[in-house]
């Protein structure tokens, strides 16, 4: 597996070179959100707004009204928790093209409850006019800017930083409202988003070897959600569907698919893997994924329950996953 470092930092500089209307706004987390390279390359298009997220969002709304494209960069929790009113009234209500790049979604930080965005999809999804995208690998990070910039309105992105694996070919970029099909099958449909996709890939490889037929799809557009191929796969699945996300099961991918199944009258069983009405404590990503059952073994356990079959798969049977160090040159700080 290819591991890349500071993908967004380098991609943003190249992507924005011929877009003078693109500005980057930081809330005193410039290097921590990988926009220090942008600051060096285009200092006239970089604005450090200080630890004042509410002001930053209102300011961004004003910039967008003047024909500019502000790209907000900060930790995800500081976008939607601290500045929700400003996002609603100054950005979403007038439907302005403000792009909010939120880092450290869910278990990707050891910073504990104050820094872990675990209900952001639910909160932002309830806002009219809001588009929500989530990155799961380096290819997603490299292509999400193109997808976001095509949207005529506000966009919220769950972004990855530091050392990131490449799961998908650069020739297979993120596409708006189009889930990637990783494997095809008719027993179960597994729908994953963000970092949970890599864990599901590990589990599904082992399950395929045990004879189970699984359709695995990687979802990157969480709002709006219109993907007939997803519903077709669920409808044709023998046992039903499983969703897996780095987020609360309330309001995220699991809720989206539940709504889709109900509104389409499919009558299929749905299992939701995600955070179960809980805050997280501070620890490494791998530890948190195991403790809160967001990893490959959690998926295998749920598949066993859904099919009423024990597959005798251990951690030794799974493909190895790259565990990025908490402290590294690719991250300005552990948080």
Secondary structure, DSSP 8 states (H G I E B T S, - for coil): -EEEESHHHHHHHHHTTT-TTEEEEESS-TGGGT-HHHHHH-GGGEEE--S-HHHHHHHHHHHHHTT-EEEEEEEHHHHHTTSHHHIIIIIITTT---EEEEE-BGGG-SS-TTT-BSSHHHHHHTSTT-EEEE--SHHHHHHHHHHHHT-SS-EEEEE--SEEEE-S-TTS--BTTB-EEEE--SSEEEEE-TTHHHHHHHHHHHHHHTT--EEEEE--EEES---HHHHHHHHT-SSEEEEEEEEETTTSHHHHHHHHHHHHT----EEEEEE-S----S--HHHHHHHTT-SHHHHHHHHHHHHT------GGGS-------SS-TTSSS--
